[in-house]
Amino acid sequence: MGEFTGRKVLVLGGSRGIGKAIVRRFAKAGAAVAFTYAGSKDAAEDLAAESGAEAVRTDSADRDALIATVAERGALDVLVVNAGTLVLGDPLTLDPDAVDRMIDVNVRAPYHAAVEAARRMTDGGRIIVIGSVNGDRMPFAGGAAYALTKAAVQGMVRGLARDFGDRGITVNAIQPGPTDSDMNPADGPMASTMHGFMAIKRHVHADEVAELTAYIAGPHAAMITGSFQTIDGGFGA
Ligand SMILES: NC(=O)c1ccc[n+]([C@@H]2O[C@H](COP(=O)([O-])OP(=O)(O)OC[C@H]3O[C@@H](n4cnc5c(N)ncnc54)[C@H](OP(=O)(O)O)[C@@H]3O)[C@@H](O)[C@H]2O)c1
């Protein structure tokens, strides 16, 4: 028996990076895992073959499709909303459509997915959103819109924790700092700037975020709700 045997888990945005590590973590622990992806079909199919998880193509920016995908999974034990995009740059010249798409994926999608999941979720279920330490701290220029999205997640987590608490459903955000992925490679051009803000000067590993996610989804975390679990090597300290 695995730690999550018999549990039904949906990871939104699971084809690459942090989401992929989360899919692997739950699948290895015996859960029945489904995950969504938008553009990375090959990566999604490879992960499905390797892990036994089910890959479902759903763009989180398409609200109705997202809600349908969540509803089709039925009574989930765990929803992890990981899908996110990062748009950085001078706010005076950033493409407003790119900013609005980021808000769709990083803010509107977590809200609608969480609410839809809660309709059918088993009592004691878990809703976990991958936020960012940038919801607390944005120490460089060009990140206002991204920080906006991750701060919005915090407000949602606080409110939904109260909406669903009487069913024992917990709602939390995990807030990574710089984490090695396609979005923010450990050997990328921003790496040394990022490390300059950190007490422990390396990128977080996606597996470390997945481990914290599993803890929040597990039985010892029943009283952790409405909270932000930061895993950032001291970026926000
Ligand atoms: N890496 C970091 O330093 C860092 C730090 C703090 C927080 N985060 C947060 O952690 C989460 C994951 O980031 P990551 O670094 O793993 O990014 P990543 O390497 O770019 O991977 C993003 C994942 O999200 C999926 N995704 C993106 N847009 C989607 C959409 N519209 N619909 C469905 N899936 C979508 C991607 O799937 P497809 O490729 O199939 O589209 C991919 O699986 C994000 O919410 C991000 O904001 C990351």
The ligand as a MOL file (V3000), in Angstrom:
LIG
                    3D

  0  0  0     0  0            999 V3000
M  V30 BEGIN CTAB
M  V30 COUNTS 48 52 0 0 0
M  V30 BEGIN ATOM
M  V30 1 N 10.1590 27.9600 -11.5300 0
M  V30 2 C 10.1010 28.8830 -10.6090 0
M  V30 3 O 11.1160 29.5340 -10.2540 0
M  V30 4 C 8.8100 29.1710 -9.8880 0
M  V30 5 C 8.8650 29.9080 -8.7150 0
M  V30 6 C 7.6900 30.1870 -8.0380 0
M  V30 7 C 6.5010 29.7340 -8.5170 0
M  V30 8 N 6.4660 29.0020 -9.6730 0 CHG=1
M  V30 9 C 5.1520 28.5550 -10.1320 0
M  V30 10 O 5.1650 27.1530 -10.2430 0
M  V30 11 C 4.2640 26.7560 -11.2670 0
M  V30 12 C 4.9920 25.8380 -12.2570 0
M  V30 13 O 6.1010 26.5230 -12.7770 0
M  V30 14 P 7.3050 25.7900 -13.5530 0
M  V30 15 O 8.5320 26.5240 -13.1760 0
M  V30 16 O 7.2410 24.3380 -13.3750 0 CHG=-1
M  V30 17 O 6.9390 26.2420 -15.0500 0
M  V30 18 P 7.2030 25.5100 -16.4540 0
M  V30 19 O 8.4710 24.7650 -16.4090 0
M  V30 20 O 7.0510 26.5990 -17.4640 0
M  V30 21 O 5.9730 24.4900 -16.5710 0
M  V30 22 C 4.6680 25.0080 -16.5930 0
M  V30 23 C 3.6640 23.8850 -16.5960 0
M  V30 24 O 2.3660 24.4750 -16.5550 0
M  V30 25 C 1.6380 24.0640 -17.7180 0
M  V30 26 N 0.8280 25.1560 -18.2330 0
M  V30 27 C 1.2100 26.4230 -18.5100 0
M  V30 28 N 0.1900 27.1140 -19.0150 0
M  V30 29 C -0.8610 26.2500 -19.0790 0
M  V30 30 C -2.1940 26.3620 -19.5200 0
M  V30 31 N -2.6610 27.5080 -20.0420 0
M  V30 32 N -2.9860 25.2910 -19.4110 0
M  V30 33 C -2.5370 24.1190 -18.9020 0
M  V30 34 N -1.2750 23.9390 -18.4860 0
M  V30 35 C -0.4510 25.0060 -18.5730 0
M  V30 36 C 2.6890 23.6690 -18.7420 0
M  V30 37 O 2.1030 22.7500 -19.6520 0
M  V30 38 P 2.3210 22.8330 -21.2570 0
M  V30 39 O 3.7730 22.9650 -21.5100 0
M  V30 40 O 1.7240 21.5690 -21.7360 0
M  V30 41 O 1.5520 24.0200 -21.7200 0
M  V30 42 C 3.7510 23.0330 -17.8540 0
M  V30 43 O 3.4290 21.7050 -17.5400 0
M  V30 44 C 3.7270 28.0370 -11.8900 0
M  V30 45 O 2.4700 28.3490 -11.3120 0
M  V30 46 C 4.7680 29.0700 -11.5050 0
M  V30 47 O 4.2380 30.3750 -11.4650 0
M  V30 48 C 7.5930 28.7150 -10.3610 0
M  V30 END ATOM
M  V30 BEGIN BOND
M  V30 1 1 1 2
M  V30 2 2 2 3
M  V30 3 1 2 4
M  V30 4 1 4 5
M  V30 5 2 4 48
M  V30 6 2 5 6
M  V30 7 1 6 7
M  V30 8 2 7 8
M  V30 9 1 8 9
M  V30 10 1 8 48
M  V30 11 1 9 10
M  V30 12 1 9 46
M  V30 13 1 10 11
M  V30 14 1 11 12
M  V30 15 1 11 44
M  V30 16 1 12 13
M  V30 17 1 13 14
M  V30 18 2 14 15
M  V30 19 1 14 16
M  V30 20 1 14 17
M  V30 21 1 17 18
M  V30 22 2 18 19
M  V30 23 1 18 20
M  V30 24 1 18 21
M  V30 25 1 21 22
M  V30 26 1 22 23
M  V30 27 1 23 24
M  V30 28 1 23 42
M  V30 29 1 24 25
M  V30 30 1 25 26
M  V30 31 1 25 36
M  V30 32 1 26 27
M  V30 33 1 26 35
M  V30 34 2 27 28
M  V30 35 1 28 29
M  V30 36 1 29 30
M  V30 37 2 29 35
M  V30 38 1 30 31
M  V30 39 2 30 32
M  V30 40 1 32 33
M  V30 41 2 33 34
M  V30 42 1 34 35
M  V30 43 1 36 37
M  V30 44 1 36 42
M  V30 45 1 37 38
M  V30 46 2 38 39
M  V30 47 1 38 40
M  V30 48 1 38 41
M  V30 49 1 42 43
M  V30 50 1 44 45
M  V30 51 1 44 46
M  V30 52 1 46 47
M  V30 END BOND
M  V30 END CTAB
M  END
